[in-house]
Amino acid sequence: MDPERRQRIMRNFEQLVGKAGSDDQAFRSALGFLREHMVLPSYATFAGLPVTVANIEYHGSPRLGITAVVLRRNRRYRVCLLDLEFSPELAISDWQEAYRSWVGWPTAAAHEDRRWSRGQFGIDDARILRDRGQRSDEAIAQGDAEGALVGAGLAGLSDGRTTAELVVFSVGNRIAACRCLDSGQDASVHLSSRETMELIPGEILKLEIDRIWNYRKQLHVSGQLMEHGFDIPRLGLTALRLTDQGQWDPEKFFEEELSGRGEQELAVFYVPILAAGKRPEFDMEQVVPGNLDPYADGPILEAVYAEDMGKRSRAKKILMNLLREDLRCLDAYAHLGNLYIDRQTDKALRLYRVALNIAALSFPPGFNGVLPWGHLDNRPYLRCLHGCGLCLWRLGYFGEAEEMFERMLWLNPVDNQGARFLIAEVREKRPWRPDL
């Protein structure tokens, strides 16, 4: 499919469903859009088996989404629309791709090896839900989940319920890329949009599973989100390296930077730093997955450009993909926080804080070093400190905000981010202003 046409279709689809006030209304709008543009009956494959697609339906469950009624050998089945493979030459595949993109499912464009031919994909633990009225779809799905638990290594039993703990790596509209804490197996977790909006990469979620299935050798899970939160030590992350850059001398700094300034400013902001004497200077390792070309802009700048052009969803996707590769990408957290700070300050605060907690793995007990802004790799951590302080200030936590800005100044006395001016504001408990 032509890339421009694909983008136009996806944009029209997202604009339509974006006007809905709830998940249920969004799926009903999506169904209407698909019925208007899909020509049925049509041909497709399901788990490698050729089928005829007779109709598409939505039965009021956002978790199940849009289903398709398919025919094979004079029998009628109901399957998930996402599990069907249409020939790329058929126009119907264009609209299915828009639906896949909207729910956060990997689209055909993401698979360079996409093939459409009979018998090419194998059954691979396929779930075909027969519409015979003998059992409900939900009961069949529950049975499938229970039968697949041991092989998937995803869950244990607790109070008679099937539950699993998974680490969140990235979050889409309705799908979170996760990894099971027990088995280390990757899984795509399907939740409602309200639930995925609550999740932050680096969190551990507890899920009550109701269905497990495989698609393109990827495990997919749906269920009820029970709880979620941070427990950084359980993530098993390797600490970011701190490279020794010698000694930072405050005497030299004050001689060059504070000559001619009044003693009052010196007393308020810099006397403790001067009294501490020389301190070790460090460069913190910066992790940016896939950023191998030193002359390229890299994914962080691509996300910044996308945000500047008003393409927030594009920027978010780039940053989430970085965290999917490595949760230690502090700059991804910093820029994600920047995306949310005006609209969802509390969520931005959580993003900055998880980055700071990951960075804290690098600091030995009693760390008293300096992380100057002049070392480029220190900037992601300093950005997260700055963002965290601004969020605390905006939310009215003046004491915590002051501590955050003081830490910025202690770690980077050159104060390229203007922490000393922010400290003065929060000490007087002045409300946050957008010009600061």
C-alpha positions as CSV (number, residue, x, y, z in Angstrom):
1,M,0.0,0.0,0.0
2,D,1.1,3.5,-0.8
3,P,2.6,5.0,2.5
4,E,0.8,8.4,2.0
5,R,-2.5,6.6,1.5
6,R,-1.9,4.4,4.6
7,Q,-1.2,7.5,6.7
8,R,-4.4,9.2,5.4
9,I,-6.5,6.2,6.2
10,M,-5.1,5.9,9.6
11,R,-5.5,9.6,10.3
12,N,-9.1,9.5,9.2
13,F,-9.8,6.4,11.3
14,E,-8.1,7.9,14.5
15,Q,-10.0,11.2,14.1
16,L,-13.3,9.4,13.9
17,V,-12.8,7.1,16.9
18,G,-11.1,9.9,18.8
19,K,-14.5,11.8,19.1
20,A,-16.0,9.0,21.1
21,G,-16.5,9.5,24.8
22,S,-15.8,5.9,26.0
23,D,-14.2,2.7,24.9
24,D,-17.5,1.2,24.0
25,Q,-18.5,4.2,21.8
26,A,-15.0,4.2,20.2
27,F,-15.3,0.5,19.2
28,R,-18.9,1.1,17.8
29,S,-17.5,4.0,15.7
30,A,-14.6,1.8,14.5
31,L,-17.1,-0.9,13.5
32,G,-19.2,1.6,11.5
33,F,-16.0,2.9,9.8
34,L,-14.9,-0.7,8.9
35,R,-18.3,-1.8,7.7
36,E,-18.5,1.3,5.4
37,H,-15.2,0.6,3.7
38,M,-14.8,-3.2,3.9
39,V,-16.2,-5.2,1.0
40,L,-17.7,-8.4,2.4
41,P,-17.7,-11.3,1.9
42,S,-13.9,-11.5,1.4
43,Y,-11.1,-14.1,1.7
44,A,-8.5,-14.3,4.4
45,T,-6.4,-16.8,6.4
46,F,-6.7,-17.6,10.0
47,A,-3.6,-19.3,11.6
48,G,-2.7,-20.4,8.0
49,L,-6.2,-21.8,7.2
50,P,-8.1,-20.2,4.3
51,V,-11.5,-18.8,5.5
52,T,-14.3,-16.7,4.1
53,V,-15.1,-13.6,6.1
54,A,-18.8,-13.2,6.1
55,N,-19.3,-10.3,8.6
56,I,-17.7,-8.2,11.3
57,E,-19.4,-7.6,14.7
58,Y,-19.0,-5.9,18.0
59,H,-20.8,-7.3,21.1
60,G,-20.2,-4.6,23.6
61,S,-16.9,-5.8,25.1
62,P,-13.9,-3.5,24.5
63,R,-11.6,-6.3,25.7
64,L,-12.7,-8.6,22.9
65,G,-12.9,-5.7,20.4
66,I,-14.3,-6.3,16.9
67,T,-14.8,-9.9,15.9
68,A,-15.3,-11.5,12.5
69,V,-17.7,-14.2,11.5
70,V,-15.8,-16.6,9.2
71,L,-16.8,-19.7,7.2
72,R,-14.8,-22.8,6.6
73,R,-16.0,-26.1,5.3
74,N,-19.7,-25.1,5.9
75,R,-19.0,-24.3,9.5
76,R,-19.3,-20.9,11.1
77,Y,-16.7,-19.5,13.6
78,R,-16.2,-16.2,15.4
79,V,-12.6,-15.0,15.6
80,C,-10.8,-11.8,16.5
81,L,-10.5,-9.4,13.5
82,L,-6.9,-8.8,14.4
83,D,-6.0,-12.5,13.9
84,L,-7.1,-12.5,10.3
85,E,-4.6,-12.1,7.4
86,F,-5.9,-10.4,4.3
87,S,-4.0,-10.3,1.0
88,P,-2.1,-7.0,0.7
89,E,-3.6,-6.6,-2.7
90,L,-7.1,-6.4,-1.3
91,A,-8.4,-3.0,-0.3
92,I,-9.9,-4.6,2.8
93,S,-6.4,-5.0,4.2
94,D,-5.9,-1.2,4.2
95,W,-8.8,-0.6,6.6
96,Q,-7.8,-3.5,8.9
97,E,-4.3,-2.0,9.2
98,A,-5.9,1.3,10.4
99,Y,-7.8,-0.7,13.1
100,R,-4.6,-2.5,14.1
101,S,-2.7,0.7,14.4
102,W,-5.4,2.3,16.5
103,V,-5.5,-0.6,19.1
104,G,-1.7,-0.7,19.2
105,W,-1.3,-4.1,17.4
106,P,1.8,-4.5,15.2
107,T,0.8,-3.6,11.7
108,A,1.8,-5.3,8.5
109,A,4.2,-2.4,7.8
110,A,6.2,-3.5,10.8
111,H,6.7,-6.9,9.4
112,E,9.1,-7.0,6.5
113,D,8.5,-10.7,6.0
114,R,4.7,-10.6,5.7
115,R,3.4,-13.4,3.5
116,W,-0.1,-14.3,2.5
117,S,-0.6,-17.8,1.2
118,R,-2.4,-20.9,2.3
119,G,-0.9,-23.0,5.0
120,Q,2.1,-20.7,5.5
121,F,1.6,-19.8,9.2
122,G,0.7,-23.1,10.9
123,I,-2.0,-23.4,13.6
124,D,0.4,-22.4,16.4
125,D,-2.1,-22.6,19.3
126,A,-4.9,-21.0,17.4
127,R,-8.1,-20.2,19.3
128,I,-11.2,-20.6,17.0
129,L,-14.4,-19.8,18.9
130,R,-17.3,-21.8,17.5
131,D,-20.6,-20.0,17.5
132,R,-22.8,-23.0,18.4
133,G,-24.3,-21.6,21.5
134,Q,-22.9,-24.5,23.7
135,R,-20.6,-22.1,25.7
136,S,-20.1,-18.4,25.8
137,D,-17.1,-16.8,24.2
138,E,-15.9,-15.7,27.6
139,A,-16.0,-19.2,29.0
140,I,-14.1,-20.6,26.1
141,A,-11.5,-17.9,26.4
142,Q,-11.1,-18.6,30.1
143,G,-10.6,-22.3,29.4
144,D,-8.0,-21.5,26.8
145,A,-6.2,-19.3,29.3
146,E,-6.1,-22.1,31.9
147,G,-4.9,-24.6,29.4
148,A,-2.1,-22.4,28.2
149,L,-0.8,-21.2,31.6
150,V,1.8,-23.9,32.2
151,G,3.3,-23.7,28.8
152,A,3.4,-19.9,28.8
153,G,5.0,-19.7,32.2
154,L,3.0,-16.6,32.9
155,A,1.0,-17.3,36.1
156,G,0.6,-18.9,39.4
157,L,-2.6,-19.4,41.4
158,S,-3.7,-17.1,44.1
159,D,-7.1,-17.4,46.0
160,G,-8.4,-19.5,43.2
161,R,-7.6,-16.9,40.5
162,T,-5.1,-17.0,37.7
163,T,-2.7,-14.1,38.2
164,A,0.7,-12.9,36.9
165,E,3.2,-10.1,37.6
166,L,4.7,-8.4,34.5
167,V,7.1,-5.5,34.0
168,V,5.8,-2.8,31.7
169,F,8.2,-1.7,29.0
170,S,6.1,0.5,26.8
171,V,2.4,1.6,26.6
172,G,0.2,2.1,23.6
173,N,-3.5,3.0,23.3
174,R,-4.8,-0.4,24.6
175,I,-1.7,-2.7,24.6
176,A,1.3,-2.7,26.9
177,A,4.5,-4.4,26.0
178,C,5.5,-6.4,29.1
179,R,7.7,-9.2,30.4
180,C,6.7,-11.8,32.9
181,L,8.8,-11.5,36.1
182,D,8.8,-15.2,36.8
183,S,9.6,-16.6,33.3
184,G,11.2,-13.7,31.5
185,Q,8.8,-14.2,28.6
186,D,7.6,-11.2,26.6
187,A,3.9,-10.6,26.3
188,S,1.5,-8.0,24.9
189,V,-1.1,-7.2,27.5
190,H,-4.4,-6.0,26.3
191,L,-6.3,-3.6,28.6
192,S,-8.9,-0.9,28.3
193,S,-7.6,2.6,27.3
194,R,-8.4,3.9,30.8
195,E,-6.1,1.2,32.3
196,T,-3.3,1.7,29.8
197,M,-3.4,5.4,30.5
198,E,-2.5,4.7,34.1
199,L,0.6,2.6,33.3
200,I,4.2,3.9,33.3
201,P,7.2,2.0,31.7
202,G,9.1,0.5,34.5
203,E,6.1,-0.4,36.6
204,I,5.2,-3.9,37.7
205,L,1.5,-4.8,37.1
206,K,-0.5,-7.6,38.6
207,L,-2.9,-9.1,36.1
208,E,-5.9,-11.4,36.6
209,I,-5.7,-13.3,33.3
210,D,-8.8,-14.3,31.4
211,R,-7.3,-15.2,27.9
212,I,-3.9,-16.1,26.4
213,W,-3.2,-16.5,22.7
214,N,-0.3,-16.5,20.2
215,Y,0.0,-14.3,17.1
216,R,3.1,-14.1,14.9
217,K,5.1,-16.0,17.6
218,Q,4.2,-13.3,20.1
219,L,2.3,-14.1,23.3
220,H,-0.8,-12.0,23.9
221,V,-2.7,-11.7,27.2
222,S,-5.9,-10.0,28.3
223,G,-7.4,-9.7,31.7
224,Q,-8.2,-7.4,34.7
225,L,-5.6,-5.0,35.9
226,M,-5.5,-5.6,39.7
227,E,-2.7,-3.2,40.8
228,H,0.5,-1.6,39.5
229,G,3.4,0.3,41.0
230,F,7.2,0.7,41.1
231,D,9.7,-1.7,42.7
232,I,13.0,-0.9,40.8
233,P,15.2,-3.5,42.5
234,R,13.0,-6.3,41.2
235,L,13.6,-5.2,37.6
236,G,17.1,-6.5,37.6
237,L,18.6,-3.6,35.7
238,T,22.3,-3.0,35.3
239,A,23.4,0.3,36.9
240,L,24.5,3.1,34.6
241,R,28.2,3.6,34.7
242,L,29.7,6.6,36.4
243,T,33.0,7.6,34.7
244,D,35.5,9.5,36.9
245,Q,36.4,12.8,35.4
246,G,38.8,14.0,38.1
247,Q,38.1,16.6,40.7
248,W,35.7,19.6,40.6
249,D,37.2,22.6,42.4
250,P,34.7,25.2,43.7
251,E,37.4,27.7,44.3
252,K,38.1,27.8,40.6
253,F,34.4,27.9,39.8
254,F,33.7,30.8,42.1
255,E,36.6,32.8,40.8
256,E,35.4,32.5,37.2
257,E,31.7,32.5,37.7
258,L,30.9,34.7,40.7
259,S,33.4,37.6,40.3
260,G,31.5,40.9,40.9
261,R,28.4,39.3,42.3
262,G,27.0,40.4,45.7
263,E,27.8,38.5,48.9
264,Q,24.1,38.0,49.6
265,E,23.7,35.8,46.5
266,L,26.8,34.0,47.4
267,A,25.7,33.3,50.9
268,V,22.2,32.1,49.9
269,F,23.2,29.7,47.2
270,Y,26.8,28.8,47.2
271,V,28.4,28.9,50.6
272,P,27.6,25.2,51.4
273,I,29.0,24.2,48.0
274,L,32.2,26.3,48.6
275,A,32.5,24.8,52.1
276,A,32.4,21.2,50.8
277,G,35.7,21.8,48.9
278,K,36.8,19.7,46.0
279,R,34.5,16.9,45.0
280,P,34.8,14.1,42.4
281,E,33.3,14.8,39.0
282,F,31.5,12.1,37.0
283,D,30.0,11.5,33.6
284,M,26.9,9.3,33.8
285,E,26.4,6.7,31.1
286,Q,23.6,7.6,28.7
287,V,21.7,4.7,27.1
288,V,19.9,5.4,23.7
289,P,19.0,2.1,22.0
290,G,19.9,2.0,18.3
291,N,21.7,5.3,18.4
292,L,24.9,4.1,16.8
293,D,25.6,6.9,14.3
294,P,27.3,9.8,16.1
295,Y,26.4,12.1,13.1
296,A,22.7,11.2,13.0
297,D,20.0,13.1,14.8
298,G,18.9,9.9,16.7
299,P,15.5,8.9,18.0
300,I,15.4,11.5,20.8
301,L,15.8,14.4,18.4
302,E,13.3,12.7,16.1
303,A,10.8,12.7,19.0
304,V,11.5,16.4,19.7
305,Y,11.0,17.3,16.0
306,A,7.7,15.3,16.0
307,E,6.5,17.2,19.1
308,D,7.5,20.5,17.6
309,M,5.4,19.7,14.5
310,G,2.4,18.8,16.7
311,K,2.7,15.0,16.2
312,R,2.5,14.1,19.8
313,S,1.4,10.5,19.2
314,R,4.4,10.0,16.9
315,A,6.8,11.5,19.5
316,K,5.3,9.3,22.2
317,K,5.7,6.2,20.1
318,I,9.4,6.9,19.4
319,L,10.1,7.4,23.1
320,M,8.1,4.3,24.1
321,N,10.0,2.2,21.6
322,L,13.2,3.3,23.2
323,L,12.0,2.2,26.7
324,R,10.8,-1.1,25.1
325,E,14.4,-1.7,24.2
326,D,16.0,-0.5,27.5
327,L,14.3,0.9,30.5
328,R,17.5,2.7,31.4
329,C,17.0,5.3,28.6
330,L,16.6,8.3,31.0
331,D,16.1,10.8,28.2
332,A,13.1,8.9,27.0
333,Y,11.5,9.4,30.4
334,A,12.5,13.1,30.4
335,H,10.9,13.8,27.1
336,L,7.8,11.7,27.8
337,G,7.4,13.7,31.0
338,N,7.6,16.9,29.0
339,L,4.8,15.6,26.8
340,Y,2.5,15.2,29.8
341,I,3.6,17.9,32.2
342,D,1.0,20.5,31.0
343,R,-2.0,18.1,30.6
344,Q,-1.3,15.4,33.2
345,T,1.2,16.8,35.7
346,D,0.8,13.8,38.1
347,K,1.6,11.3,35.3
348,A,4.7,13.4,34.3
349,L,5.8,13.3,37.9
350,R,5.7,9.5,37.9
351,L,7.7,9.4,34.7
352,Y,10.4,11.6,36.1
353,R,10.5,9.8,39.4
354,V,10.9,6.3,37.9
355,A,13.9,7.6,35.8
356,L,15.4,9.1,39.0
357,N,15.0,5.8,40.8
358,I,16.6,3.9,38.0
359,A,19.5,6.4,38.0
360,A,19.8,6.0,41.8
361,L,21.1,2.4,41.2
362,S,24.3,4.0,40.0
363,F,25.0,6.0,43.2
364,P,27.0,4.3,45.9
365,P,26.1,5.1,49.6
366,G,27.1,8.6,50.6
367,F,27.6,9.7,47.0
368,N,29.0,13.3,47.0
369,G,30.0,13.8,43.4
370,V,29.3,16.4,40.8
371,L,27.4,15.7,37.5
372,P,28.1,18.8,35.4
373,W,25.8,19.8,32.6
374,G,28.9,20.3,30.5
375,H,29.1,16.5,30.1
376,L,26.4,15.8,27.6
377,D,25.5,12.3,29.0
378,N,24.6,13.9,32.4
379,R,21.9,16.0,30.9
380,P,19.1,13.3,30.8
381,Y,19.4,12.8,34.6
382,L,19.5,16.6,35.2
383,R,16.4,17.1,33.0
384,C,14.5,14.5,35.0
385,L,15.5,16.3,38.3
386,H,14.3,19.6,36.8
387,G,11.0,18.1,35.5
388,C,10.3,16.4,38.8
389,G,10.9,19.7,40.7
390,L,8.6,21.6,38.4
391,C,5.8,19.0,38.8
392,L,6.1,19.0,42.6
393,W,5.9,22.8,42.5
394,R,2.9,22.9,40.2
395,L,1.1,20.3,42.4
396,G,1.8,22.5,45.5
397,Y,4.5,20.3,47.2
398,F,6.8,23.2,48.0
399,G,9.1,21.4,50.4
400,E,9.8,18.5,48.1
401,A,10.2,20.9,45.1
402,E,12.8,22.9,47.1
403,E,14.7,19.7,47.9
404,M,14.7,18.7,44.2
405,F,16.0,22.1,43.0
406,E,18.7,22.1,45.8
407,R,19.9,18.7,44.6
408,M,20.1,20.1,41.0
409,L,22.3,22.9,42.3
410,W,24.5,20.6,44.4
411,L,25.1,18.2,41.5
412,N,25.6,20.9,38.9
413,P,26.8,24.1,40.6
414,V,27.3,25.9,37.3
415,D,23.4,25.8,37.3
416,N,22.7,25.9,33.6
417,Q,19.0,25.2,34.3
418,G,18.5,28.1,36.7
419,A,17.8,26.0,39.9
420,R,18.8,28.8,42.2
421,F,16.0,31.1,40.9
422,L,13.5,28.3,41.3
423,I,14.6,27.7,44.9
424,A,13.9,31.3,45.7
425,E,10.4,31.0,44.3
426,V,9.4,27.8,46.1
427,R,10.9,28.9,49.5
428,E,8.5,31.8,49.4
429,K,5.7,29.4,48.4
430,R,4.8,31.4,45.3
431,P,2.5,29.6,42.8
432,W,4.1,28.1,39.8
433,R,4.1,30.3,36.7
434,P,4.5,29.2,33.1
435,D,7.3,31.6,32.5
436,L,9.6,29.8,34.9
